[in-house]
Amino acid sequence: MEINFGIRVVLENLPTSVKGFVFIDSTYSPVIVLNARLPYEVQQMTFYHEWLHIKDGDLDNTDYREYSA
């Protein structure tokens, strides 16, 4: 069974100082990028943190986008 919430999740080898981030792609869909080098438990917590940014509408906020860039 597959459930699609319209959020793509990508694992990438990032510097260990970066746990993850979220952005809007060219189709205006959110993408959560998680650091593949970190333990699964850290990836789970980071996913939840980034998902809250989507849920709270932070990506629609111009001030947030400029601050995060």
Secondary structure as the mmCIF struct_conf table of DSSP 4:
data_model
#
loop_
_struct_conf.conf_type_id
_struct_conf.id
_struct_conf.beg_label_comp_id
_struct_conf.beg_label_asym_id
_struct_conf.beg_label_seq_id
_struct_conf.end_label_comp_id
_struct_conf.end_label_asym_id
_struct_conf.end_label_seq_id
BEND BEND1 GLY A 6 GLY A 6
STRN STRN1 ARG A 8 GLU A 12
TURN_TY1_P TURN_TY1_P1 THR A 16 SER A 17
STRN STRN2 GLY A 20 ILE A 24
TURN_TY1_P TURN_TY1_P2 SER A 26 THR A 27
BEND BEND2 TYR A 28 TYR A 28
STRN STRN3 PRO A 30 ASN A 35
TURN_TY1_P TURN_TY1_P3 ALA A 36 ARG A 37
BEND BEND3 LEU A 38 LEU A 38
HELX_RH_AL_P HELX_RH_AL_P1 TYR A 40 LYS A 55
TURN_TY1_P TURN_TY1_P4 ASP A 56 GLY A 57
HELX_RH_3T_P HELX_RH_3T_P1 ASP A 58 ASP A 60
HELX_RH_AL_P HELX_RH_AL_P2 THR A 62 SER A 68
#
